[in-house]
Amino acid sequence: MKKLSAVLLSAGLVLGFSTAAIDTVDAKEKVVSFKNCKEMNKVYKGGVAQSSKVTNKGGKTKYKPHVSKAIYDKNKSKDRDKDGIACER
């Protein structure tokens, strides 16, 4: 019984720390407004997608977009075809 409780306690601690680490990565992401698509593509080669569920309307792309709703919302004007991906390439 002591071994089982020790294993469960350890698993709970590991899972708790791993989810906390994921949350802090998203919180550290800096939301920047880019001047144009050329500037955005220097940082995010495939552009920025609003969510992971959006698909590109404009044809085949070379790079996968970075997913960030906050960055997309800040640079929404750069999404010319209104497909949910700004500056896709």
C-alpha positions as CSV (number, residue, x, y, z in Angstrom):
1,M,0.0,0.0,0.0
2,K,2.8,2.4,0.8
3,K,4.5,1.7,-2.5
4,L,1.3,2.3,-4.4
5,S,0.7,5.6,-2.7
6,A,4.3,6.7,-3.3
7,V,4.0,5.8,-7.0
8,L,0.7,7.7,-7.3
9,L,2.2,10.7,-5.5
10,S,5.2,10.7,-7.8
11,A,3.0,10.5,-10.9
12,G,0.9,13.4,-9.7
13,L,3.9,15.5,-9.1
14,V,5.4,14.7,-12.5
15,L,2.1,15.4,-14.4
16,G,1.6,18.6,-12.4
17,F,5.0,20.0,-13.3
18,S,4.8,19.0,-16.9
19,T,1.5,20.9,-17.4
20,A,2.8,23.9,-15.6
21,A,5.8,24.0,-18.0
22,I,3.5,24.0,-21.0
23,D,1.5,26.9,-19.6
24,T,4.6,29.0,-19.0
25,V,5.8,28.6,-22.6
26,D,2.6,30.2,-23.9
27,A,2.8,33.0,-21.4
28,K,6.3,33.9,-22.4
29,E,5.4,34.3,-26.0
30,K,5.8,38.0,-27.0
31,V,3.0,39.5,-29.0
32,V,4.5,41.6,-31.7
33,S,2.9,43.7,-34.5
34,F,5.0,43.3,-37.6
35,K,5.4,46.0,-40.2
36,N,4.9,43.7,-43.2
37,C,4.9,40.0,-44.2
38,K,8.6,40.1,-45.0
39,E,9.4,41.0,-41.4
40,M,7.0,38.4,-40.0
41,N,8.5,35.7,-42.2
42,K,12.0,36.4,-40.8
43,V,10.6,35.2,-37.4
44,Y,7.9,32.8,-38.5
45,K,8.8,31.2,-41.8
46,G,5.3,29.8,-42.4
47,G,3.4,32.8,-41.1
48,V,1.1,32.8,-38.1
49,A,-2.2,30.8,-37.9
50,Q,-5.1,31.7,-35.7
51,S,-5.6,28.1,-34.6
52,S,-4.3,24.6,-35.5
53,K,-7.6,23.8,-37.3
54,V,-7.4,26.4,-40.1
55,T,-6.3,25.4,-43.5
56,N,-4.7,27.5,-46.3
57,K,-7.0,28.6,-49.1
58,G,-4.3,30.0,-51.3
59,G,-2.7,26.8,-52.5
60,K,0.4,24.8,-51.5
61,T,2.7,26.3,-48.9
62,K,6.3,25.5,-48.3
63,Y,6.4,26.0,-44.5
64,K,4.0,25.1,-41.6
65,P,2.6,28.2,-39.8
66,H,3.2,29.0,-36.2
67,V,-0.1,28.8,-34.2
68,S,-0.8,31.7,-31.9
69,K,-4.2,33.5,-31.6
70,A,-2.6,36.5,-29.9
71,I,0.0,37.1,-32.6
72,Y,-2.5,36.5,-35.4
73,D,-5.0,38.9,-33.8
74,K,-2.3,41.6,-33.6
75,N,-1.4,41.1,-37.3
76,K,-4.8,40.2,-38.7
77,S,-4.5,42.9,-41.5
78,K,-1.7,40.8,-43.1
79,D,-4.1,37.9,-43.8
80,R,-5.1,39.0,-47.3
81,D,-7.2,35.9,-48.2
82,K,-8.9,35.8,-44.8
83,D,-8.2,32.1,-44.3
84,G,-7.0,32.4,-40.7
85,I,-3.2,32.4,-41.6
86,A,-1.3,35.6,-41.8
87,C,1.7,35.8,-44.2
88,E,1.7,32.1,-45.2
89,R,4.4,30.9,-47.5
